[in-house]
């Protein structure tokens, strides 16, 4: 809701980022994978939707709950929700993610982000899915989000 803090919940290796109008990109999530837990492979996730481990079991085994949440200030931002197949190819090729999120329409930013991810993906590419939304909502009924997937 406009004027209220942004809260996101996640599991697995999807990410949420907030881009301020000043161009600062902040990752709001921490990956649920073996790299985070033991410095191992980022390709082995430690929680995911549909898993049978409880939060307590996941905390005991991996030192994080099965589903985590984070809260960001109620500032205006551009929200990016991205699958690992979208952000990893860009990070792996040392790309600045903000470059693909510019302050054009959210739909165009989502398309640009996914296209860039596909262009920089390895032969072992994963699905590249993003949602881009401008927060808070500009006006009721306005188009303020875009999604893209490949």
SEDRENTI-113895 format. One record per residue (C-alpha): residue number from 1; residue in one letter; x, y, z. Coordinates in steps of 0.1 Angstrom, whole numbers. Layout:
N
<node banu="NUM" bati="a" xx="X" yy="Y" zz="Z"/>
...
***
This chain:
150
<node banu="1" bati="x" xx="0" yy="0" zz="0"/>
<node banu="2" bati="x" xx="13" yy="35" zz="-8"/>
<node banu="3" bati="x" xx="30" yy="50" zz="22"/>
<node banu="4" bati="x" xx="34" yy="16" zz="40"/>
<node banu="5" bati="x" xx="67" yy="-3" zz="43"/>
<node banu="6" bati="x" xx="72" yy="-30" zz="16"/>
<node banu="7" bati="x" xx="74" yy="-65" zz="29"/>
<node banu="8" bati="x" xx="85" yy="-94" zz="7"/>
<node banu="9" bati="x" xx="86" yy="-131" zz="16"/>
<node banu="10" bati="x" xx="106" yy="-156" zz="-4"/>
<node banu="11" bati="x" xx="121" yy="-191" zz="-5"/>
<node banu="12" bati="x" xx="146" yy="-207" zz="-28"/>
<node banu="13" bati="x" xx="169" yy="-186" zz="-50"/>
<node banu="14" bati="x" xx="145" yy="-160" zz="-63"/>
<node banu="15" bati="x" xx="154" yy="-124" zz="-54"/>
<node banu="16" bati="x" xx="137" yy="-91" zz="-47"/>
<node banu="17" bati="x" xx="155" yy="-58" zz="-53"/>
<node banu="18" bati="x" xx="144" yy="-22" zz="-47"/>
<node banu="19" bati="x" xx="158" yy="5" zz="-70"/>
<node banu="20" bati="x" xx="155" yy="40" zz="-57"/>
<node banu="21" bati="x" xx="148" yy="70" zz="-80"/>
<node banu="22" bati="x" xx="184" yy="80" zz="-72"/>
<node banu="23" bati="x" xx="197" yy="48" zz="-88"/>
<node banu="24" bati="x" xx="206" yy="28" zz="-57"/>
<node banu="25" bati="x" xx="198" yy="-9" zz="-60"/>
<node banu="26" bati="x" xx="193" yy="-29" zz="-28"/>
<node banu="27" bati="x" xx="188" yy="-66" zz="-27"/>
<node banu="28" bati="x" xx="161" yy="-74" zz="-1"/>
<node banu="29" bati="x" xx="165" yy="-112" zz="-1"/>
<node banu="30" bati="x" xx="192" yy="-138" zz="6"/>
<node banu="31" bati="x" xx="194" yy="-169" zz="-15"/>
<node banu="32" bati="x" xx="183" yy="-202" zz="0"/>
<node banu="33" bati="x" xx="211" yy="-223" zz="-15"/>
<node banu="34" bati="x" xx="242" yy="-242" zz="-5"/>
<node banu="35" bati="x" xx="265" yy="-212" zz="-13"/>
<node banu="36" bati="x" xx="248" yy="-192" zz="14"/>
<node banu="37" bati="x" xx="248" yy="-220" zz="39"/>
<node banu="38" bati="x" xx="281" yy="-238" zz="35"/>
<node banu="39" bati="x" xx="299" yy="-219" zz="7"/>
<node banu="40" bati="x" xx="289" yy="-246" zz="-17"/>
<node banu="41" bati="x" xx="270" yy="-247" zz="-49"/>
<node banu="42" bati="x" xx="244" yy="-220" zz="-57"/>
<node banu="43" bati="x" xx="226" yy="-246" zz="-78"/>
<node banu="44" bati="x" xx="215" yy="-267" zz="-48"/>
<node banu="45" bati="x" xx="186" yy="-249" zz="-31"/>
<node banu="46" bati="x" xx="179" yy="-253" zz="6"/>
<node banu="47" bati="x" xx="142" yy="-244" zz="6"/>
<node banu="48" bati="x" xx="115" yy="-242" zz="-20"/>
<node banu="49" bati="x" xx="77" yy="-240" zz="-22"/>
<node banu="50" bati="x" xx="63" yy="-275" zz="-17"/>
<node banu="51" bati="x" xx="92" yy="-287" zz="5"/>
<node banu="52" bati="x" xx="82" yy="-309" zz="35"/>
<node banu="53" bati="x" xx="107" yy="-294" zz="60"/>
<node banu="54" bati="x" xx="92" yy="-271" zz="86"/>
<node banu="55" bati="x" xx="107" yy="-237" zz="94"/>
<node banu="56" bati="x" xx="123" yy="-252" zz="125"/>
<node banu="57" bati="x" xx="138" yy="-282" zz="106"/>
<node banu="58" bati="x" xx="151" yy="-259" zz="79"/>
<node banu="59" bati="x" xx="166" yy="-235" zz="106"/>
<node banu="60" bati="x" xx="183" yy="-265" zz="123"/>
<node banu="61" bati="x" xx="197" yy="-278" zz="91"/>
<node banu="62" bati="x" xx="206" yy="-246" zz="71"/>
<node banu="63" bati="x" xx="204" yy="-218" zz="97"/>
<node banu="64" bati="x" xx="175" yy="-201" zz="79"/>
<node banu="65" bati="x" xx="138" yy="-206" zz="79"/>
<node banu="66" bati="x" xx="121" yy="-223" zz="50"/>
<node banu="67" bati="x" xx="104" yy="-190" zz="42"/>
<node banu="68" bati="x" xx="119" yy="-156" zz="51"/>
<node banu="69" bati="x" xx="107" yy="-121" zz="49"/>
<node banu="70" bati="x" xx="122" yy="-87" zz="48"/>
<node banu="71" bati="x" xx="108" yy="-52" zz="51"/>
<node banu="72" bati="x" xx="120" yy="-21" zz="32"/>
<node banu="73" bati="x" xx="111" yy="16" zz="39"/>
<node banu="74" bati="x" xx="79" yy="30" zz="24"/>
<node banu="75" bati="x" xx="100" yy="50" zz="-1"/>
<node banu="76" bati="x" xx="91" yy="52" zz="-38"/>
<node banu="77" bati="x" xx="111" yy="26" zz="-57"/>
<node banu="78" bati="x" xx="111" yy="2" zz="-86"/>
<node banu="79" bati="x" xx="106" yy="-33" zz="-74"/>
<node banu="80" bati="x" xx="123" yy="-62" zz="-92"/>
<node banu="81" bati="x" xx="114" yy="-98" zz="-85"/>
<node banu="82" bati="x" xx="137" yy="-121" zz="-104"/>
<node banu="83" bati="x" xx="143" yy="-158" zz="-109"/>
<node banu="84" bati="x" xx="179" yy="-171" zz="-108"/>
<node banu="85" bati="x" xx="178" yy="-175" zz="-145"/>
<node banu="86" bati="x" xx="173" yy="-138" zz="-149"/>
<node banu="87" bati="x" xx="198" yy="-123" zz="-124"/>
<node banu="88" bati="x" xx="226" yy="-149" zz="-124"/>
<node banu="89" bati="x" xx="237" yy="-145" zz="-161"/>
<node banu="90" bati="x" xx="239" yy="-107" zz="-156"/>
<node banu="91" bati="x" xx="258" yy="-110" zz="-124"/>
<node banu="92" bati="x" xx="281" yy="-137" zz="-138"/>
<node banu="93" bati="x" xx="290" yy="-114" zz="-167"/>
<node banu="94" bati="x" xx="296" yy="-85" zz="-142"/>
<node banu="95" bati="x" xx="267" yy="-65" zz="-155"/>
<node banu="96" bati="x" xx="252" yy="-37" zz="-135"/>
<node banu="97" bati="x" xx="215" yy="-48" zz="-129"/>
<node banu="98" bati="x" xx="204" yy="-11" zz="-127"/>
<node banu="99" bati="x" xx="214" yy="-7" zz="-163"/>
<node banu="100" bati="x" xx="184" yy="-29" zz="-174"/>
<node banu="101" bati="x" xx="159" yy="-13" zz="-150"/>
<node banu="102" bati="x" xx="160" yy="23" zz="-161"/>
<node banu="103" bati="x" xx="131" yy="46" zz="-154"/>
<node banu="104" bati="x" xx="111" yy="38" zz="-185"/>
<node banu="105" bati="x" xx="79" yy="17" zz="-183"/>
<node banu="106" bati="x" xx="80" yy="-13" zz="-160"/>
<node banu="107" bati="x" xx="70" yy="-36" zz="-189"/>
<node banu="108" bati="x" xx="98" yy="-23" zz="-210"/>
<node banu="109" bati="x" xx="123" yy="-27" zz="-181"/>
<node banu="110" bati="x" xx="111" yy="-63" zz="-176"/>
<node banu="111" bati="x" xx="115" yy="-71" zz="-213"/>
<node banu="112" bati="x" xx="149" yy="-55" zz="-214"/>
<node banu="113" bati="x" xx="161" yy="-74" zz="-183"/>
<node banu="114" bati="x" xx="150" yy="-108" zz="-196"/>
<node banu="115" bati="x" xx="164" yy="-102" zz="-230"/>
<node banu="116" bati="x" xx="198" yy="-92" zz="-215"/>
<node banu="117" bati="x" xx="197" yy="-123" zz="-192"/>
<node banu="118" bati="x" xx="191" yy="-146" zz="-222"/>
<node banu="119" bati="x" xx="218" yy="-128" zz="-242"/>
<node banu="120" bati="x" xx="243" yy="-134" zz="-214"/>
<node banu="121" bati="x" xx="232" yy="-169" zz="-204"/>
<node banu="122" bati="x" xx="255" yy="-200" zz="-206"/>
<node banu="123" bati="x" xx="246" yy="-232" zz="-223"/>
<node banu="124" bati="x" xx="231" yy="-243" zz="-190"/>
<node banu="125" bati="x" xx="206" yy="-215" zz="-188"/>
<node banu="126" bati="x" xx="176" yy="-216" zz="-164"/>
<node banu="127" bati="x" xx="142" yy="-199" zz="-170"/>
<node banu="128" bati="x" xx="145" yy="-161" zz="-169"/>
<node banu="129" bati="x" xx="114" yy="-146" zz="-152"/>
<node banu="130" bati="x" xx="110" yy="-111" zz="-138"/>
<node banu="131" bati="x" xx="83" yy="-88" zz="-125"/>
<node banu="132" bati="x" xx="90" yy="-51" zz="-124"/>
<node banu="133" bati="x" xx="67" yy="-27" zz="-105"/>
<node banu="134" bati="x" xx="68" yy="9" zz="-96"/>
<node banu="135" bati="x" xx="60" yy="15" zz="-59"/>
<node banu="136" bati="x" xx="40" yy="31" zz="-45"/>
<node banu="137" bati="x" xx="12" yy="30" zz="-71"/>
<node banu="138" bati="x" xx="11" yy="62" zz="-91"/>
<node banu="139" bati="x" xx="-27" yy="65" zz="-93"/>
<node banu="140" bati="x" xx="-56" yy="40" zz="-91"/>
<node banu="141" bati="x" xx="-60" yy="22" zz="-123"/>
<node banu="142" bati="x" xx="-25" yy="31" zz="-137"/>
<node banu="143" bati="x" xx="-3" yy="6" zz="-153"/>
<node banu="144" bati="x" xx="27" yy="3" zz="-130"/>
<node banu="145" bati="x" xx="41" yy="-32" zz="-136"/>
<node banu="146" bati="x" xx="55" yy="-54" zz="-162"/>
<node banu="147" bati="x" xx="64" yy="-90" zz="-164"/>
<node banu="148" bati="x" xx="86" yy="-110" zz="-187"/>
<node banu="149" bati="x" xx="96" yy="-146" zz="-189"/>
<node banu="150" bati="x" xx="116" yy="-168" zz="-213"/>
***
